[in-house]
Amino acid sequence: MGINRSTFAALVAVTLAGVLFAGCGSSGTATTTVKTVVERVATPPSTTSPTTASESAEADESESEPATTVPPKAKHVGSYVGQRLDVAESDAEEAGISVKVLGGGTFGVVVPSHWTVCKQEPSSGATANRVKLIVAREC
């Protein structure tokens, strides 16, 4: 189980505050307070269970039914090679095709209009739900 950044930052802040206040001559109340706050921050919230009988029955029914997913219908893939990346992405998404961009150098693609599509997978004319666009500054 991981701790997200905000939880980690809260733990660090509370710990530092406890260390600072513990040295102020108190009789241990700061340590107890810090421990309580840390326990509250570190403990994930519990999931709430249904409160009424009808909600409980609905929850039981939804858990017993198997999840069926229907894959989206494959779309005709256009030709994106030679296009600016921003134009190719827009065209593909308008056709209902999701896009994954590969390339972009050390920093990745920061400004899509500065990159050109050099290769695509699958090729133009195929049917797919997703297309990979391989980009470079110049092909």
Secondary structure, DSSP 4 states (H G I P E B T S, - for coil): ----HHHHHHHHHHHHHHHHHHTTS--SHHHHHHHHHHHHHHSPPPPPPP-SHHHHHHHHHHHHSPP--PPPPPEE----TTSBHHHHHHHHHHTT-EEEEEE--TT--SSGGG-EEEEEESPTT-EESEEEEEEES--
